[in-house]
Amino acid sequence: MFNTIKNALKTPDVRKKLLYTLILIVVFRLGCYITVPGVNNFELAEAFNGQGMASLIDLISGGAFSRLSIFAMSISPYITASIVIQLLGMVIPALERLTKEGGEEGRNKINRYTKLLTIVLALIEGLGIYLSYRSSGIFMDTGFVTGATVVISLMAGTALLMWLGDQITNKGIGNGISVIIFVGIVAGLPSAVTTIWSLIFGAGAFSTTGLLIALAIIIGAILLVAGVVFVQQAERRVPVQYSKRVVGRKMVGAQNTNIPLKLAMAGVMPVIFASSFMTFPAMIIQMFIPDIATQSGFWSVIYNFSIATSTSNVAIGYSIVNAIVYLLLILGFTYFYTYATFNPAEVSNNIKRNGGFVPGIRAGKPTTEYLSSIISKLTLFGGLFLSVIAILPMLLRFTNLNIAFGGTSILIVVGVALETVQQIESQLVMRHYKGFLE
């Protein structure tokens, strides 16, 4: 990896893209410290308790939510909009045709619909944030003008983040939205280091027990990173043989190749989708019932169930049921995202059309069933792995440890880092061939 970065810095085009990405990251981090107008910063520090859905949003936004900055909502509305559009694509024929047969124009239309829905969801979420904290005294004025200014500022911040993500994707290195999430999570790393340091020298004196716990956390994190890298890079290679065929006026010889099927084909997106899906009901409920956390009844049950993913300030029963639902959602989104990006029937038809076959398997429908069987088994293992990693922080919350940099964070950070390094390598290979041809 270090050699890849070293070579990238030596290549002018790739270096320019890296520098462009770095500048946009700096813009993102600066925006995290620009508080929306009309906020009393002294009251803000006391009003934010880092519990419930707020802790998840604050983790992704790199601390912007706890400061109520213009990037307080981060790109969570965009993630939710992506989920909704992809789910609607399964039930609305017109959207399904755009996704599968629309080509570049279809993808642009889907992207436009996603952004429009993002603005609508940002409006709803911005209203929810304002109404939730209006009675806490963090706003200097609770009139209509202040509320409109706060909501519009939050919406503008989300729109700006979408634009930054698009610019990173098109002109920089890596997937822009993933890079923004990556930077937001990494920004919380100093806090995790401080927490570990306080275990060893908590009360101003050295603690042997704290040292052992800190070593256990560090070793566990290293093993977790190694496991994530192994699963992200692991792949099942399906052999494919192509017979001799005539291409133009030439006879092309037989070829042996393979189809690489990754163990975690969906990457970290199922975890991000499931987290947003779980916490969205709490955001809607809190928008209409600001003091829901102190109430009881049906909506209180739904609220506590929704926030149990990211807080330990609920009954253990909520956390157990929430963990089960969270696991099932991750599995479901893993299957959904995998089959949305890999179609066994389409791959089988392409193999058959080019005169190829899988050894021991007949071309056509048997090949489709064979590939579907492999994908199903790989996806099940990958989904279970993602679920275990995501649920680990929920188990740690019942201890005295308060490590913000948990399993989900490591999963996202490692996944995005690997994806970005692979894109840098592809850029270097492309540049090498261009230089050779020139």
Contacts in CASP RR format, 6 or more apart in sequence:
PFRMAT RR
TARGET T0000
AUTHOR 0000-0000-0000
METHOD contacts of the structure
MODEL  1
MFNTIKNALKTPDVRKKLLYTLILIVVFRLGCYITVPGVNNFELAEAFNG
QGMASLIDLISGGAFSRLSIFAMSISPYITASIVIQLLGMVIPALERLTK
EGGEEGRNKINRYTKLLTIVLALIEGLGIYLSYRSSGIFMDTGFVTGATV
VISLMAGTALLMWLGDQITNKGIGNGISVIIFVGIVAGLPSAVTTIWSLI
FGAGAFSTTGLLIALAIIIGAILLVAGVVFVQQAERRVPVQYSKRVVGRK
MVGAQNTNIPLKLAMAGVMPVIFASSFMTFPAMIIQMFIPDIATQSGFWS
VIYNFSIATSTSNVAIGYSIVNAIVYLLLILGFTYFYTYATFNPAEVSNN
IKRNGGFVPGIRAGKPTTEYLSSIISKLTLFGGLFLSVIAILPMLLRFTN
LNIAFGGTSILIVVGVALETVQQIESQLVMRHYKGFLE
1 421 0 8 1.000
4 421 0 8 1.000
4 424 0 8 1.000
4 425 0 8 1.000
4 428 0 8 1.000
5 421 0 8 1.000
5 424 0 8 1.000
7 428 0 8 1.000
8 14 0 8 1.000
8 15 0 8 1.000
8 18 0 8 1.000
8 424 0 8 1.000
8 427 0 8 1.000
8 428 0 8 1.000
9 15 0 8 1.000
9 18 0 8 1.000
11 427 0 8 1.000
11 428 0 8 1.000
11 431 0 8 1.000
13 427 0 8 1.000
13 431 0 8 1.000
14 173 0 8 1.000
14 424 0 8 1.000
14 427 0 8 1.000
14 428 0 8 1.000
14 431 0 8 1.000
17 171 0 8 1.000
17 172 0 8 1.000
17 173 0 8 1.000
17 427 0 8 1.000
18 172 0 8 1.000
18 173 0 8 1.000
18 424 0 8 1.000
20 167 0 8 1.000
20 168 0 8 1.000
20 171 0 8 1.000
20 172 0 8 1.000
21 168 0 8 1.000
21 172 0 8 1.000
21 173 0 8 1.000
21 174 0 8 1.000
21 179 0 8 1.000
24 164 0 8 1.000
24 165 0 8 1.000
24 167 0 8 1.000
24 168 0 8 1.000
24 172 0 8 1.000
25 179 0 8 1.000
25 183 0 8 1.000
27 164 0 8 1.000
28 71 0 8 1.000
28 161 0 8 1.000
28 164 0 8 1.000
28 180 0 8 1.000
28 183 0 8 1.000
28 184 0 8 1.000
29 183 0 8 1.000
29 187 0 8 1.000
31 64 0 8 1.000
31 69 0 8 1.000
31 70 0 8 1.000
31 71 0 8 1.000
32 61 0 8 1.000
32 62 0 8 1.000
32 63 0 8 1.000
32 64 0 8 1.000
32 67 0 8 1.000
32 69 0 8 1.000
32 71 0 8 1.000
32 184 0 8 1.000
32 187 0 8 1.000
33 67 0 8 1.000
33 69 0 8 1.000
34 69 0 8 1.000
34 70 0 8 1.000
35 41 0 8 1.000
35 44 0 8 1.000
35 67 0 8 1.000
35 68 0 8 1.000
35 69 0 8 1.000
35 70 0 8 1.000
36 68 0 8 1.000
36 69 0 8 1.000
36 70 0 8 1.000
36 72 0 8 1.000
36 149 0 8 1.000
36 150 0 8 1.000
36 153 0 8 1.000
36 154 0 8 1.000
37 146 0 8 1.000
37 149 0 8 1.000
37 150 0 8 1.000
37 153 0 8 1.000
38 139 0 8 1.000
38 140 0 8 1.000
38 141 0 8 1.000
38 146 0 8 1.000
38 149 0 8 1.000
38 150 0 8 1.000
39 68 0 8 1.000
39 138 0 8 1.000
39 139 0 8 1.000
39 140 0 8 1.000
39 150 0 8 1.000
40 137 0 8 1.000
40 138 0 8 1.000
40 139 0 8 1.000
40 140 0 8 1.000
43 136 0 8 1.000
43 137 0 8 1.000
43 138 0 8 1.000
44 66 0 8 1.000
44 67 0 8 1.000
44 68 0 8 1.000
44 138 0 8 1.000
47 133 0 8 1.000
47 136 0 8 1.000
47 137 0 8 1.000
47 138 0 8 1.000
48 54 0 8 1.000
48 58 0 8 1.000
48 65 0 8 1.000
48 66 0 8 1.000
48 68 0 8 1.000
50 58 0 8 1.000
50 66 0 8 1.000
50 311 0 8 1.000
51 307 0 8 1.000
51 310 0 8 1.000
51 311 0 8 1.000
51 313 0 8 1.000
52 279 0 8 1.000
52 282 0 8 1.000
52 307 0 8 1.000
52 310 0 8 1.000
52 311 0 8 1.000
52 313 0 8 1.000
53 279 0 8 1.000
53 282 0 8 1.000
53 283 0 8 1.000
53 286 0 8 1.000
53 306 0 8 1.000
53 307 0 8 1.000
53 310 0 8 1.000
54 65 0 8 1.000
54 66 0 8 1.000
55 310 0 8 1.000
55 311 0 8 1.000
55 404 0 8 1.000
56 275 0 8 1.000
56 279 0 8 1.000
56 309 0 8 1.000
56 310 0 8 1.000
57 65 0 8 1.000
57 72 0 8 1.000
57 73 0 8 1.000
57 74 0 8 1.000
57 76 0 8 1.000
57 279 0 8 1.000
58 64 0 8 1.000
58 65 0 8 1.000
58 66 0 8 1.000
59 184 0 8 1.000
59 185 0 8 1.000
59 188 0 8 1.000
59 310 0 8 1.000
59 404 0 8 1.000
59 409 0 8 1.000
60 74 0 8 1.000
60 75 0 8 1.000
60 76 0 8 1.000
60 181 0 8 1.000
60 184 0 8 1.000
60 185 0 8 1.000
61 71 0 8 1.000
61 72 0 8 1.000
61 73 0 8 1.000
61 74 0 8 1.000
61 184 0 8 1.000
62 74 0 8 1.000
62 183 0 8 1.000
62 184 0 8 1.000
62 185 0 8 1.000
62 187 0 8 1.000
62 188 0 8 1.000
63 184 0 8 1.000
63 187 0 8 1.000
63 188 0 8 1.000
64 70 0 8 1.000
64 71 0 8 1.000
64 72 0 8 1.000
64 74 0 8 1.000
65 72 0 8 1.000
65 73 0 8 1.000
65 74 0 8 1.000
68 129 0 8 1.000
68 133 0 8 1.000
68 138 0 8 1.000
70 153 0 8 1.000
70 154 0 8 1.000
70 156 0 8 1.000
70 157 0 8 1.000
70 160 0 8 1.000
71 157 0 8 1.000
71 158 0 8 1.000
71 160 0 8 1.000
71 161 0 8 1.000
72 129 0 8 1.000
72 154 0 8 1.000
73 122 0 8 1.000
73 125 0 8 1.000
73 126 0 8 1.000
73 129 0 8 1.000
73 154 0 8 1.000
73 157 0 8 1.000
73 158 0 8 1.000
74 158 0 8 1.000
74 161 0 8 1.000
74 180 0 8 1.000
74 181 0 8 1.000
74 184 0 8 1.000
75 158 0 8 1.000
75 161 0 8 1.000
75 162 0 8 1.000
75 165 0 8 1.000
75 177 0 8 1.000
75 180 0 8 1.000
75 181 0 8 1.000
76 125 0 8 1.000
76 276 0 8 1.000
77 118 0 8 1.000
77 119 0 8 1.000
77 121 0 8 1.000
77 122 0 8 1.000
77 125 0 8 1.000
77 158 0 8 1.000
78 114 0 8 1.000
78 115 0 8 1.000
78 118 0 8 1.000
78 158 0 8 1.000
78 161 0 8 1.000
78 162 0 8 1.000
78 177 0 8 1.000
79 177 0 8 1.000
79 272 0 8 1.000
79 273 0 8 1.000
79 276 0 8 1.000
80 121 0 8 1.000
80 276 0 8 1.000
80 277 0 8 1.000
80 280 0 8 1.000
81 114 0 8 1.000
81 115 0 8 1.000
81 117 0 8 1.000
81 118 0 8 1.000
81 121 0 8 1.000
82 114 0 8 1.000
82 273 0 8 1.000
83 273 0 8 1.000
83 276 0 8 1.000
83 277 0 8 1.000
84 117 0 8 1.000
85 95 0 8 1.000
85 110 0 8 1.000
85 113 0 8 1.000
85 114 0 8 1.000
85 117 0 8 1.000
86 336 0 8 1.000
86 340 0 8 1.000
88 95 0 8 1.000
89 95 0 8 1.000
89 96 0 8 1.000
89 99 0 8 1.000
90 96 0 8 1.000
95 110 0 8 1.000
95 113 0 8 1.000
98 106 0 8 1.000
98 109 0 8 1.000
98 110 0 8 1.000
99 106 0 8 1.000
99 107 0 8 1.000
99 110 0 8 1.000
102 109 0 8 1.000
115 162 0 8 1.000
118 158 0 8 1.000
118 159 0 8 1.000
118 162 0 8 1.000
119 155 0 8 1.000
119 158 0 8 1.000
119 159 0 8 1.000
122 154 0 8 1.000
122 155 0 8 1.000
122 158 0 8 1.000
122 159 0 8 1.000
123 151 0 8 1.000
123 155 0 8 1.000
124 283 0 8 1.000
124 284 0 8 1.000
124 287 0 8 1.000
125 154 0 8 1.000
125 283 0 8 1.000
126 150 0 8 1.000
126 151 0 8 1.000
126 154 0 8 1.000
126 155 0 8 1.000
127 151 0 8 1.000
127 287 0 8 1.000
128 283 0 8 1.000
128 284 0 8 1.000
128 286 0 8 1.000
128 287 0 8 1.000
129 150 0 8 1.000
129 154 0 8 1.000
130 139 0 8 1.000
130 147 0 8 1.000
130 150 0 8 1.000
130 151 0 8 1.000
131 286 0 8 1.000
131 287 0 8 1.000
131 288 0 8 1.000
131 290 0 8 1.000
132 286 0 8 1.000
132 287 0 8 1.000
132 290 0 8 1.000
133 139 0 8 1.000
134 142 0 8 1.000
134 147 0 8 1.000
134 290 0 8 1.000
135 290 0 8 1.000
135 291 0 8 1.000
139 146 0 8 1.000
139 147 0 8 1.000
139 150 0 8 1.000
140 146 0 8 1.000
161 180 0 8 1.000
164 176 0 8 1.000
164 180 0 8 1.000
165 176 0 8 1.000
165 177 0 8 1.000
165 179 0 8 1.000
165 180 0 8 1.000
166 176 0 8 1.000
167 176 0 8 1.000
168 174 0 8 1.000
168 175 0 8 1.000
168 176 0 8 1.000
168 179 0 8 1.000
168 180 0 8 1.000
169 175 0 8 1.000
169 176 0 8 1.000
169 177 0 8 1.000
173 420 0 8 1.000
173 423 0 8 1.000
173 424 0 8 1.000
173 427 0 8 1.000
174 419 0 8 1.000
174 420 0 8 1.000
174 423 0 8 1.000
175 416 0 8 1.000
175 419 0 8 1.000
178 268 0 8 1.000
178 412 0 8 1.000
178 416 0 8 1.000
178 419 0 8 1.000
179 416 0 8 1.000
179 420 0 8 1.000
181 272 0 8 1.000
181 412 0 8 1.000
181 416 0 8 1.000
182 412 0 8 1.000
182 413 0 8 1.000
182 416 0 8 1.000
182 417 0 8 1.000
182 420 0 8 1.000
185 405 0 8 1.000
185 409 0 8 1.000
185 412 0 8 1.000
185 413 0 8 1.000
186 413 0 8 1.000
188 404 0 8 1.000
188 405 0 8 1.000
189 405 0 8 1.000
191 404 0 8 1.000
191 405 0 8 1.000
192 403 0 8 1.000
192 404 0 8 1.000
192 405 0 8 1.000
195 401 0 8 1.000
195 402 0 8 1.000
195 403 0 8 1.000
195 404 0 8 1.000
196 214 0 8 1.000
196 217 0 8 1.000
196 218 0 8 1.000
196 403 0 8 1.000
197 214 0 8 1.000
199 207 0 8 1.000
199 210 0 8 1.000
199 211 0 8 1.000
199 213 0 8 1.000
199 214 0 8 1.000
199 217 0 8 1.000
200 206 0 8 1.000
200 207 0 8 1.000
200 210 0 8 1.000
200 211 0 8 1.000
200 214 0 8 1.000
201 207 0 8 1.000
213 401 0 8 1.000
217 401 0 8 1.000
217 403 0 8 1.000
221 405 0 8 1.000
221 410 0 8 1.000
224 389 0 8 1.000
224 392 0 8 1.000
224 407 0 8 1.000
224 410 0 8 1.000
225 410 0 8 1.000
225 414 0 8 1.000
228 389 0 8 1.000
228 410 0 8 1.000
228 411 0 8 1.000
228 414 0 8 1.000
228 415 0 8 1.000
229 414 0 8 1.000
229 418 0 8 1.000
231 263 0 8 1.000
231 264 0 8 1.000
231 382 0 8 1.000
231 385 0 8 1.000
232 262 0 8 1.000
232 263 0 8 1.000
232 264 0 8 1.000
232 267 0 8 1.000
232 414 0 8 1.000
232 415 0 8 1.000
232 418 0 8 1.000
233 418 0 8 1.000
234 262 0 8 1.000
234 263 0 8 1.000
234 264 0 8 1.000
235 260 0 8 1.000
235 261 0 8 1.000
235 262 0 8 1.000
235 263 0 8 1.000
236 260 0 8 1.000
236 261 0 8 1.000
236 263 0 8 1.000
236 374 0 8 1.000
236 378 0 8 1.000
237 258 0 8 1.000
237 259 0 8 1.000
237 260 0 8 1.000
237 261 0 8 1.000
238 258 0 8 1.000
238 259 0 8 1.000
238 261 0 8 1.000
238 358 0 8 1.000
238 371 0 8 1.000
238 374 0 8 1.000
239 256 0 8 1.000
239 257 0 8 1.000
239 258 0 8 1.000
239 358 0 8 1.000
239 359 0 8 1.000
240 256 0 8 1.000
240 257 0 8 1.000
240 258 0 8 1.000
240 259 0 8 1.000
240 351 0 8 1.000
240 356 0 8 1.000
240 357 0 8 1.000
240 358 0 8 1.000
241 254 0 8 1.000
241 255 0 8 1.000
241 256 0 8 1.000
241 356 0 8 1.000
241 357 0 8 1.000
241 358 0 8 1.000
241 359 0 8 1.000
242 253 0 8 1.000
242 254 0 8 1.000
242 255 0 8 1.000
242 256 0 8 1.000
242 257 0 8 1.000
242 354 0 8 1.000
242 355 0 8 1.000
242 356 0 8 1.000
243 254 0 8 1.000
243 355 0 8 1.000
243 356 0 8 1.000
244 251 0 8 1.000
244 252 0 8 1.000
244 253 0 8 1.000
244 254 0 8 1.000
245 251 0 8 1.000
245 252 0 8 1.000
245 253 0 8 1.000
245 354 0 8 1.000
245 355 0 8 1.000
246 252 0 8 1.000
259 347 0 8 1.000
259 371 0 8 1.000
261 342 0 8 1.000
261 374 0 8 1.000
261 375 0 8 1.000
261 378 0 8 1.000
262 378 0 8 1.000
263 378 0 8 1.000
263 381 0 8 1.000
263 382 0 8 1.000
264 382 0 8 1.000
264 383 0 8 1.000
264 385 0 8 1.000
264 386 0 8 1.000
265 337 0 8 1.000
265 338 0 8 1.000
265 341 0 8 1.000
265 342 0 8 1.000
265 375 0 8 1.000
265 378 0 8 1.000
265 379 0 8 1.000
266 333 0 8 1.000
266 334 0 8 1.000
266 337 0 8 1.000
266 338 0 8 1.000
266 341 0 8 1.000
266 379 0 8 1.000
266 383 0 8 1.000
266 386 0 8 1.000
267 337 0 8 1.000
267 386 0 8 1.000
267 415 0 8 1.000
268 386 0 8 1.000
268 411 0 8 1.000
268 412 0 8 1.000
268 415 0 8 1.000
268 416 0 8 1.000
269 333 0 8 1.000
269 337 0 8 1.000
270 330 0 8 1.000
270 331 0 8 1.000
270 332 0 8 1.000
270 333 0 8 1.000
270 334 0 8 1.000
270 336 0 8 1.000
270 337 0 8 1.000
270 383 0 8 1.000
270 386 0 8 1.000
271 330 0 8 1.000
271 386 0 8 1.000
271 389 0 8 1.000
271 390 0 8 1.000
271 408 0 8 1.000
271 411 0 8 1.000
271 412 0 8 1.000
272 412 0 8 1.000
273 329 0 8 1.000
273 333 0 8 1.000
273 337 0 8 1.000
274 326 0 8 1.000
274 329 0 8 1.000
274 330 0 8 1.000
274 333 0 8 1.000
274 390 0 8 1.000
275 309 0 8 1.000
275 310 0 8 1.000
275 390 0 8 1.000
275 408 0 8 1.000
277 329 0 8 1.000
277 333 0 8 1.000
278 306 0 8 1.000
278 309 0 8 1.000
278 322 0 8 1.000
278 325 0 8 1.000
278 326 0 8 1.000
278 329 0 8 1.000
279 306 0 8 1.000
279 307 0 8 1.000
279 309 0 8 1.000
279 310 0 8 1.000
280 306 0 8 1.000
281 302 0 8 1.000
281 303 0 8 1.000
281 306 0 8 1.000
282 303 0 8 1.000
282 306 0 8 1.000
282 307 0 8 1.000
285 292 0 8 1.000
285 299 0 8 1.000
285 302 0 8 1.000
285 303 0 8 1.000
285 306 0 8 1.000
286 292 0 8 1.000
286 293 0 8 1.000
286 303 0 8 1.000
289 295 0 8 1.000
289 299 0 8 1.000
289 303 0 8 1.000
292 299 0 8 1.000
292 300 0 8 1.000
292 303 0 8 1.000
293 303 0 8 1.000
304 314 0 8 1.000
304 315 0 8 1.000
304 318 0 8 1.000
305 318 0 8 1.000
305 321 0 8 1.000
305 322 0 8 1.000
306 322 0 8 1.000
307 314 0 8 1.000
308 314 0 8 1.000
308 318 0 8 1.000
308 319 0 8 1.000
308 321 0 8 1.000
308 322 0 8 1.000
308 323 0 8 1.000
308 394 0 8 1.000
309 322 0 8 1.000
309 326 0 8 1.000
309 394 0 8 1.000
311 397 0 8 1.000
312 319 0 8 1.000
312 397 0 8 1.000
312 398 0 8 1.000
316 398 0 8 1.000
319 394 0 8 1.000
319 397 0 8 1.000
319 398 0 8 1.000
322 394 0 8 1.000
323 391 0 8 1.000
323 394 0 8 1.000
326 387 0 8 1.000
326 390 0 8 1.000
326 391 0 8 1.000
326 394 0 8 1.000
327 387 0 8 1.000
327 390 0 8 1.000
327 391 0 8 1.000
330 383 0 8 1.000
330 386 0 8 1.000
330 387 0 8 1.000
330 390 0 8 1.000
331 380 0 8 1.000
331 383 0 8 1.000
331 384 0 8 1.000
331 387 0 8 1.000
334 379 0 8 1.000
334 382 0 8 1.000
334 383 0 8 1.000
334 386 0 8 1.000
335 379 0 8 1.000
338 375 0 8 1.000
338 379 0 8 1.000
339 375 0 8 1.000
342 375 0 8 1.000
344 368 0 8 1.000
344 371 0 8 1.000
344 372 0 8 1.000
344 375 0 8 1.000
345 368 0 8 1.000
347 371 0 8 1.000
348 363 0 8 1.000
348 364 0 8 1.000
348 365 0 8 1.000
348 367 0 8 1.000
348 368 0 8 1.000
348 371 0 8 1.000
349 364 0 8 1.000
351 357 0 8 1.000
351 358 0 8 1.000
351 363 0 8 1.000
351 367 0 8 1.000
352 363 0 8 1.000
352 364 0 8 1.000
352 367 0 8 1.000
355 363 0 8 1.000
356 363 0 8 1.000
357 363 0 8 1.000
357 367 0 8 1.000
358 367 0 8 1.000
358 370 0 8 1.000
361 367 0 8 1.000
361 370 0 8 1.000
386 411 0 8 1.000
389 407 0 8 1.000
389 408 0 8 1.000
389 410 0 8 1.000
389 411 0 8 1.000
390 407 0 8 1.000
390 408 0 8 1.000
390 411 0 8 1.000
392 406 0 8 1.000
392 407 0 8 1.000
393 403 0 8 1.000
393 406 0 8 1.000
393 407 0 8 1.000
393 408 0 8 1.000
396 403 0 8 1.000
396 406 0 8 1.000
END
